[in-house]
Structure formats: structure tokens, C-alpha cells
């Protein structure tokens, strides 16, 4: 049995923070996240990814490109 394709949509979120966040690795006053919606067969799921250059070397833009590259065709994922 073949499962229906999954549609993946990724949207960058950039929000101004009320305060500046400081820690050993970085200081920032803007939140950057990836909002993801996956739907298949009438069911939807939502999630958020928080790429951080100073933690894992991931940037918001490269994370979005990776999602589009790997899921733009709506290929089936398990």
C-alpha cells in the first residue's frame, strides 16, 4: 500500500524580543525560528525549529533551504 504524499510548508519567523538575551555564546534581541506545517490525507501537524549558529552552526535561511530542497516535491516521508 502506498501512503499519500506529505505536503511540507516552512515559514521563517523573525520576532523582535522585548529584552536582549545574553549568554556565553551569543547576544540577541530577535527571535528566529522556522514554523513548519506538515499535512497528509486531511491531517495537519505543526512544529517549530530553532536553528542557532552559535549552538549547532545552523542558520535560519540555510535551514529553510534544506527543508525546501528535501520536501518541495511533497515526497512521502515516514
N, C-alpha and C positions, 0 to 999 in steps of 0.2 A: 504494500500500500504506500502510495506517495503522499507525503504531507504537503499541504499548501505552502506556498512561499511566505516568507516573513517580510513585511514591509518595515524598514528601519528608518526613522527620521531623527536627525541630530541637529540641535539648535544651540548655538553658543549663547551663554548668558554672561553678561557683564553688568555687575551691580555695584554702585558706589556704597562703601561701608560707612556706617555712622562714626566709627572710630578707626584709627590706624592700628593694624595688627603688627606686632613686633615679636620676633623670636630670633634664635641664633642664626638661622639660615636666611631669613628674609624679612623685609618690612613691606607692607602693602596696605592700600586704602581702597582697593577694588576687589570684589569677589569675581572670580572667573570659573565658570562651570560649563559642562556640557549637559544639556537636557535631552534625553533620549526617549522616544516613543516607539515601541515595537507592537505591531499588530498582525494577527494571523487568524483567519477564519472567524472574524467578528469579535475577537477578544483583543484587548489592548493592555499593555503594561508600560509603565513609566519609570524612569530612573535618572539618576544624576551621576556624572563623573566629575571628579575634581582634579584635573591634571595640574601638577605643580613642578615647575622647572627645578626649584631648589630642593625638592624631595626625590623625585624619580627621573628628572630630566624631560618630562613631558610638557609640551606647550599646548595651549588651547587650540590654536589653529592646526597644528600637526595632528592632534587627536581627532578633530573634526574630519580632516582629510583622510585619516586612516579608516574612520567609520564609513565615509562615502565610498572610498575605494573598495572596501570589503563587503559592503552591504547595499550599494546603489542599485544592483540588479534585482533586489528582493530575493536573493538566493535562499534556499532552505538552510536553516541552522537548527541544531538540536539543543 
